[in-house]
Amino acid sequence: MRGLLACATLARRAAAASSTGAASTTAARRHLAGAAEAAEAELKKTALYDFHVAHGGKMVPFAGWSMPIQYKDTIMDSTLNCRANGSLFDVSHMCGLSLQGRQAIPFLESLVVADVAALKDGTGSLTVFTNDKGGAIDDSVVKWHVHDERSLLALQGPLAAPTLQLLTKEDLSKMYFSDFKMIDINGSACFLTRTGYTGEDGFEISVPSENAVDLAKALLEKSEGKVRLTGLGARDSLRLEAGLCLYGNDMEQHITPVEAGLSWAIGKRRRAEGGFLGAEVILKQLKEGPKIRRVGIFSQGPPPRSHSEIVSGTGENIGEVTSGGFSPCLKKNIAMGYVKNGLHKAGTEFKVVVRGKQYDAVVTKMPFVPTKYYKAP
């Protein structure tokens, strides 16, 4: 995104310079073209960059990386195919950390709200990093081994397990949601987690970067074309339909896990003992309730987007949309946002403001599309 912002700033400067005449216009265009090339050069590239381009990936700046927003399929078609068959995502832009040593667990528990000490070997838990005011710094799945010399592939959808099973001797039927282990996949030592960001059953595969392209090819081939390469555009639609937060939109440093509807991620022992950053604020909210709450929304009219205002029938501001769009699966507008406590119950009606006009909206339960996680019986 920094690359995009830099280009936009230079574009404004170039436009201002062009008013001085044709010579200035030519110079401005050259300057802008050079700036765009420089911005592109600054972007990091994953080990699958050339693979994406060769398969028609439309590359865009994302968090300092050049990533595919979509391929030849439309975002709607890619979303529907993930639900019906499967998708393969490159999510190597996401970082991973390893913590080792006797104090690893106490140190991590000072930063996150999960009961890390209670995790059994080979299991993980979604958690939230907090700050001293109780705000969410980011959400993460607690794991124990991922490094930057590895790439991360996300295989999601109904065909994820049967496709992956063709490339490993490990019995995946005994691996449940949030479980992880080191296994051999397609001849590579991979760190496998049964999780994802779509609401579907699936896996995140940490693979040595030098083997990432071969693994991607093998997964696509074994599915006989039913699992497709999918970009960040469809990934965003899928996570919104699943009611999952996007950091920077639905979670920010001034939003606590309680306000975000993530109280379930706070371990029982942690609720009693605290010991994490912002515990005083968060534990008070658990007891007394927060002032705002994240809700799911159905709306009429154009799809609401991030920062769309939420107002009462009398026009009073009661909240803000944080994510929104048209649901390919439900064929209707869906959104998430924050409203005042007491207005968060399903069936509560209000208005969303889109391009200066008010449209009817109603609170609905999430996820919008039922999740299909593979959980232990």
Stockholm file with secondary structure:
# STOCKHOLM 1.0

chainA/1-377         MRGLLACATLARRAAAASSTGAASTTAARRHLAGAAEAAEAELKKTALYDFHVAHGGKMVPFAGWSMPIQYKDTIMDSTLNCRANGSLFDVSHMCGLSLQGRQAIPFLESLVVADVAALKDGTGSLTVFTNDKGGAIDDSVVKWHVHDERSLLALQGPLAAPTLQLLTKEDLSKMYFSDFKMIDINGSACFLTRTGYTGEDGFEISVPSENAVDLAKALLEKSEGKVRLTGLGARDSLRLEAGLCLYGNDMEQHITPVEAGLSWAIGKRRRAEGGFLGAEVILKQLKEGPKIRRVGIFSQGPPPRSHSEIVSGTGENIGEVTSGGFSPCLKKNIAMGYVKNGLHKAGTEFKVVVRGKQYDAVVTKMPFVPTKYYKAP
#=GR chainA/1-377 SS CHHHHHHHHHHHHHHHHHTTCHHHHHHHHHHHHHHHHHHHHHSBCCTTHHHHHHTTCEEEEETTEEEEEECSSCHHHHHHHHHHTEEEEECTTSCCCCCCSTTHHHHHHTTBSSCGGGCCTTBCCEEEEECTTSCEEEEEECCSCCCTTEEEEEEESTTHHHHHHTTCSSCGGGCCTTBEEEEEETTEEEEEESCCSSSSSEEEEEEEGGGHHHHHHHHHHHTTTCEEECCHHHHHHHHHHTTCCCBTTTBCTTCCTTTTTCGGGSCHHHHHHCCSTTHHHHHHHHHHCCSEEEEEEEESSSCCCTTCEEECTTSCEEEEEEEEEEETTTTEEEEEEEEETTSCSTTCEEEEEETTEEEEEEEECSCSSCCCCCCCC
#=GC SS_cons         CHHHHHHHHHHHHHHHHHTTCHHHHHHHHHHHHHHHHHHHHHSBCCTTHHHHHHTTCEEEEETTEEEEEECSSCHHHHHHHHHHTEEEEECTTSCCCCCCSTTHHHHHHTTBSSCGGGCCTTBCCEEEEECTTSCEEEEEECCSCCCTTEEEEEEESTTHHHHHHTTCSSCGGGCCTTBEEEEEETTEEEEEESCCSSSSSEEEEEEEGGGHHHHHHHHHHHTTTCEEECCHHHHHHHHHHTTCCCBTTTBCTTCCTTTTTCGGGSCHHHHHHCCSTTHHHHHHHHHHCCSEEEEEEEESSSCCCTTCEEECTTSCEEEEEEEEEEETTTTEEEEEEEEETTSCSTTCEEEEEETTEEEEEEEECSCSSCCCCCCCC
//
